[in-house]
Amino acid sequence: MSKLYIIETISQHRITFCIEAESKDKAIEYLEQANFESDEFGQQWLGQTVISATETTEENYIELFDEITDYLKHVPKERKLEYIIRPKTVSE
């Protein structure tokens, strides 16, 4: 019988900007400003890194779902269960 697992990952992208500045340090400083807004001219997805994998129960999944996506707490349980990925190769 299959089990439920909460898998947490970090997804990484390489994003490329071109910044006009007096020096490399000034360009980096500009980029690191909290309210920096500009368009990148290139982006490449570098993949995902798994940072945790924990067996869980349906009840704990629902609690975590409500904690992480509190704006969807009102959604019926049946709808929340639809977010569980069920690969076709998983046999019951």
Secondary structure, 3 states (H helix, E strand, C coil): CCCEEEEEEEEEEEEECCCCCCCHHHHHHHHHCCCCCCCCCEEEEEEEEEEEEEEECHHHHHHHHHHHCHHHCCCCHHHHHCCCCCCCCCCC
